[in-house]
Amino acid sequence: MRARRVLHCVESHTEGMPTRVVVGGVAPIPGATMEERRQWFMANNDELRTLLMYEPRGHAAMSGAILQPSTRPDADWGVLFIEVSGCLPMCGHGTIGVATVLVETGMVEVTEPVTSVRLDTPAGLVVAEVAVRDGRAESVSIRNVASFVTALDSTVEVPGYGTVRYDMAFGGNFYAIVELEEIGVPFGREHSRELMDAGMAIMAAIEESAPPVHPENRGIAGCHHIQLVAPGSTPQHSRHAMAIYPGWFDRSPCGTGTSARLAQLRHRGLLGEGDELRNESLLGGHFMARVHETTEVAGIPAIVPVVTGRAWISGTSQWFLDESDPFPAGFLLS
């Protein structure tokens, strides 16, 4: 073996959704902020993302995170979130996975019963409070970036589905929130194909007609997540299927999507400060979320959400790139 590259990882999953945490083998990425590093990484080193996320080392729904030195003095680590669909500004399930890995591998100073892990992300500072017992991370509560609604009751014409109503909310990424009852698509794992077809069609129509842009950071733009809300959902207990570009489901309840859902419900006056939301994934795993405080972003009313979930370390790995490997950036099959 003649390895051109060796990468060291800790494997984890958050309610079924993987987070491959890269702990070694990546030099500090250029940039004065994590957002600058994200932009540089996408422009100059995206083949590292695809090497780890695509087949044969990953799969069509793979997700991960690259640990970096922090760019700010008030954070423990910097993080770049990577997945099949790209390099994200923020990832809730990934943050829960990263915080669990940092605690259980001793990469941060651990205190019981709670260890605070401060992460420098492209979307801003994210604080994770890790409940620790006997050195084990039992749950992680994320104080996420400010989350807000950019549109209520918007409509878009979607081929095959007609006029579709949606709310657009930001929770670290943009999410179009759609009620399944209104488009006539049933909920459940047995209806995965129908759900994915609907999600991708709605996403394409929104991207063509009204793609969202963050009011303070134009580098955060586009809607690559469609939150398909199940019939019978309430402001206290919501179920959904999260369809994600280019065509896969979030296995976890989705932390940034839960933040967006919380912002939407708060904006509609259906949840108050401190009220809890149980948000369930298509697999049935759940996150708990609440409004920590209210704020604003570029004059837009916003909330600071707290999302709580669980992650488990599933192994460690070393990935090699041989000089003769015919797939140095991996590959995907539709």
C-alpha positions in Angstrom: 0.0 0.0 0.0 1.2 3.5 -0.9 -1.1 5.9 0.8 -1.4 9.4 -0.5 -3.6 10.3 2.4 -4.5 8.8 5.8 -7.5 10.1 7.7 -8.4 9.2 11.3 -12.1 9.2 12.4 -14.4 8.3 15.2 -17.7 6.9 14.0 -21.0 7.8 15.7 -24.7 8.0 15.0 -27.4 10.3 16.4 -30.7 8.5 16.5 -29.7 6.4 13.5 -28.0 9.2 11.5 -24.2 8.8 11.1 -21.6 11.4 12.0 -18.1 10.4 10.9 -15.9 12.8 13.0 -12.5 13.4 11.4 -10.1 13.8 14.3 -6.8 13.6 12.4 -5.2 13.9 9.0 -6.6 17.3 8.0 -4.4 20.4 8.3 -5.8 23.7 9.5 -8.0 25.1 6.6 -7.3 28.7 5.5 -9.7 31.3 6.7 -10.2 33.8 9.6 -13.7 32.4 10.4 -15.3 29.0 10.0 -17.5 30.4 7.3 -14.4 31.6 5.4 -12.9 28.1 5.9 -16.1 26.5 4.6 -16.1 28.7 1.5 -12.3 27.9 0.9 -12.9 24.2 1.5 -15.8 24.0 -1.0 -13.8 25.8 -3.6 -10.4 24.1 -3.1 -10.8 20.8 -1.2 -14.3 19.4 -1.8 -12.8 16.1 -3.0 -12.0 15.4 0.7 -15.7 15.6 1.5 -16.7 13.3 -1.4 -13.8 10.9 -0.6 -15.3 10.3 2.9 -19.0 10.7 2.2 -19.4 9.0 -1.2 -19.0 5.3 -2.0 -17.0 3.2 -1.5 -16.1 4.7 1.9 -19.5 6.3 2.6 -23.0 5.9 1.1 -25.9 8.0 -0.3 -27.0 9.3 3.2 -23.5 9.7 4.8 -22.8 12.6 7.1 -19.7 13.8 9.0 -17.7 16.5 10.6 -14.1 17.7 10.3 -12.5 19.0 13.5 -10.4 22.2 13.2 -8.7 24.6 15.6 -11.2 27.3 16.6 -11.0 30.7 14.9 -12.4 32.4 18.0 -11.1 32.5 21.6 -14.4 31.5 23.2 -14.7 28.1 21.5 -13.1 24.7 22.2 -13.1 23.4 18.6 -14.0 24.5 15.1 -16.2 22.2 13.0 -16.9 21.8 9.3 -20.0 19.8 8.7 -19.9 17.6 5.6 -22.4 15.3 4.0 -23.4 13.9 0.6 -25.2 17.1 -0.3 -22.4 19.5 0.6 -20.6 21.4 3.3 -23.3 22.8 5.7 -23.3 26.0 7.8 -24.6 24.0 10.7 -25.8 20.5 11.5 -27.8 19.6 14.7 -27.4 15.9 14.7 -23.8 16.3 13.7 -23.2 18.7 16.7 -24.7 16.1 19.0 -22.4 13.5 17.5 -19.3 15.7 17.7 -20.0 16.7 21.3 -20.5 13.1 22.3 -17.2 12.1 20.6 -15.3 14.9 22.2 -16.5 14.0 25.7 -16.1 10.2 25.4 -12.7 10.4 23.8 -11.4 13.0 26.3 -10.7 15.6 23.6 -12.3 18.2 26.0 -12.0 18.6 29.7 -14.9 16.5 31.1 -16.9 17.5 34.2 -19.9 15.7 35.7 -22.8 16.1 35.7 -22.6 18.5 32.8 -19.7 19.3 30.3 -20.0 22.4 28.2 -18.6 22.1 24.7 -18.3 25.3 22.7 -18.1 24.8 18.9 -17.1 27.4 16.3 -19.3 26.6 13.3 -19.8 28.4 10.0 -23.3 29.5 11.2 -21.9 30.9 14.5 -21.0 29.8 18.0 -23.0 26.7 19.2 -22.9 25.6 22.8 -23.5 22.0 23.6 -24.3 21.0 27.2 -23.4 17.3 27.6 -25.1 15.4 30.4 -22.3 13.1 31.6 -22.4 10.1 34.0 -19.5 7.8 34.7 -17.6 9.5 31.8 -20.4 8.7 29.3 -22.4 11.2 27.4 -26.0 10.4 28.1 -27.6 13.3 26.1 -26.6 16.6 24.5 -28.5 19.8 24.6 -27.5 22.3 21.9 -28.1 26.0 22.2 -28.4 26.6 18.5 -27.9 29.7 16.3 -30.7 32.2 16.1 -33.6 30.6 14.1 -36.3 32.6 12.3 -39.1 32.5 9.7 -38.6 34.2 6.3 -42.0 33.3 4.8 -45.4 32.0 6.0 -48.1 30.6 3.7 -46.0 30.9 0.6 -47.1 29.0 -2.4 -45.3 27.3 -5.3 -46.6 25.5 -8.4 -45.2 22.0 -8.4 -45.7 19.6 -11.4 -47.8 16.7 -10.3 -48.9 18.3 -7.0 -50.4 21.6 -8.1 -50.2 24.6 -5.7 -48.3 23.7 -2.6 -48.3 25.9 0.5 -45.2 26.1 2.7 -43.5 28.0 5.4 -39.8 28.8 5.1 -37.7 28.9 8.3 -34.0 29.0 9.1 -32.5 26.9 11.9 -28.9 26.7 10.7 -30.0 25.7 7.2 -33.2 26.7 5.4 -36.3 24.4 5.6 -39.5 24.5 3.7 -42.2 23.1 6.0 -45.1 21.4 4.2 -48.2 19.7 5.6 -48.6 16.3 4.0 -52.3 16.3 4.4 -52.5 19.3 2.0 -50.6 17.5 -0.8 -52.3 14.1 -0.4 -49.1 12.1 0.4 -49.3 9.5 3.2 -46.8 9.3 6.0 -44.7 6.2 7.0 -41.6 4.3 6.1 -43.6 2.2 3.7 -44.4 5.4 1.7 -40.7 6.4 1.4 -40.7 6.6 -2.4 -43.8 8.8 -2.5 -42.4 11.1 0.2 -39.1 11.5 -1.5 -40.7 12.2 -4.9 -42.8 14.9 -3.3 -39.9 16.4 -1.4 -37.6 16.6 -4.4 -40.4 18.1 -6.6 -41.2 20.8 -4.1 -37.5 21.5 -3.5 -36.9 22.0 -7.2 -39.9 24.3 -7.6 -38.8 26.5 -4.7 -35.2 26.7 -5.9 -36.4 27.8 -9.3 -39.0 30.3 -8.1 -38.0 31.7 -4.7 -34.7 30.3 -3.2 -34.1 31.8 0.3 -31.0 33.8 1.2 -29.8 34.5 4.8 -30.3 38.3 5.5 -26.8 38.6 7.1 -24.8 36.1 5.1 -25.5 35.6 1.4 -23.2 32.6 1.4 -26.0 30.7 3.2 -28.6 30.3 0.6 -31.0 27.9 -1.1 -33.5 25.3 0.2 -32.1 21.8 0.2 -34.4 20.4 3.0 -38.1 19.8 2.8 -39.8 19.0 6.2 -42.9 16.9 5.4 -45.1 17.1 8.5 -47.2 14.1 9.3 -51.0 14.3 9.8 -52.0 14.6 13.4 -48.9 16.6 14.4 -49.3 19.2 17.1 -47.2 22.1 18.4 -46.2 19.8 21.2 -45.6 16.5 19.3 -44.6 16.7 15.6 -43.6 13.9 13.2 -42.0 14.4 9.9 -40.0 13.0 7.0 -37.0 15.2 6.1 -36.2 15.0 2.4 -32.7 16.3 1.6 -30.9 17.1 -1.7 -30.0 15.2 -3.8 -32.5 12.5 -2.6 -32.2 11.0 0.8 -33.9 11.2 4.2 -32.4 12.4 7.5 -32.4 9.3 9.7 -32.4 11.5 12.8 -35.1 14.0 13.8 -32.7 16.7 12.4 -31.5 19.3 14.9 -31.5 22.3 12.6 -34.8 21.2 11.1 -36.2 20.9 14.6 -34.9 24.5 15.3 -36.7 25.7 12.2 -39.9 23.9 13.2 -39.7 25.5 16.6 -39.2 29.0 15.1 -42.2 28.4 12.8 -44.5 27.3 15.6 -43.3 30.2 17.8 -43.8 32.7 15.0 -47.4 31.4 14.5 -48.1 31.9 18.3 -48.5 28.1 18.8 -45.6 27.7 21.3 -44.4 30.1 24.1 -41.0 30.6 25.6 -40.1 27.5 27.5 -42.7 25.3 25.9 -41.4 21.9 24.7 -41.7 20.3 21.3 -41.1 16.6 20.7 -40.0 16.2 17.1 -39.9 12.7 15.6 -38.1 11.4 12.5 -39.4 9.0 10.0 -37.6 6.2 12.0 -39.4 7.3 15.2 -36.4 8.7 17.0 -37.0 12.1 18.7 -35.4 15.3 19.8 -36.8 17.6 22.5 -36.7 21.3 21.8 -37.7 24.5 23.5 -37.4 28.3 23.0 -34.5 29.4 25.2 -35.0 33.1 24.4 -36.2 35.6 21.8 -33.9 37.8 19.7 -33.8 39.2 16.2 -31.7 38.7 13.0 -31.4 41.7 10.7 -34.6 43.1 12.2 -36.5 39.7 11.8 -38.0 38.3 15.0 -36.0 35.2 15.9 -35.6 32.6 18.7 -32.6 30.9 20.3 -33.6 27.2 20.4 -32.3 24.5 22.6 -32.4 21.0 21.1 -31.7 17.8 23.1 -30.8 14.4 21.7 -28.6 11.4 22.0 -25.7 9.9 20.1 -23.6 6.8 20.3 -20.0 6.0 19.3 -20.0 3.1 17.0 -16.3 2.6 16.2 -13.1 4.2 15.0 -11.7 4.1 11.5 -8.7 4.9 9.4 -9.3 5.7 5.8 -6.5 5.5 3.2 -6.2 6.9 -0.3 -4.0 4.8 -2.4 -2.1 6.5 -5.3 -3.6 4.1 -7.8 -7.2 4.3 -6.5 -9.5 4.8 -9.5 -12.0 6.8 -7.3 -9.9 9.4 -5.5 -13.1 11.5 -4.9 -15.4 8.6 -4.4 -18.6 8.1 -6.5 -22.4 8.0 -6.1 -24.9 5.8 -8.0 -28.4 7.2 -8.2 
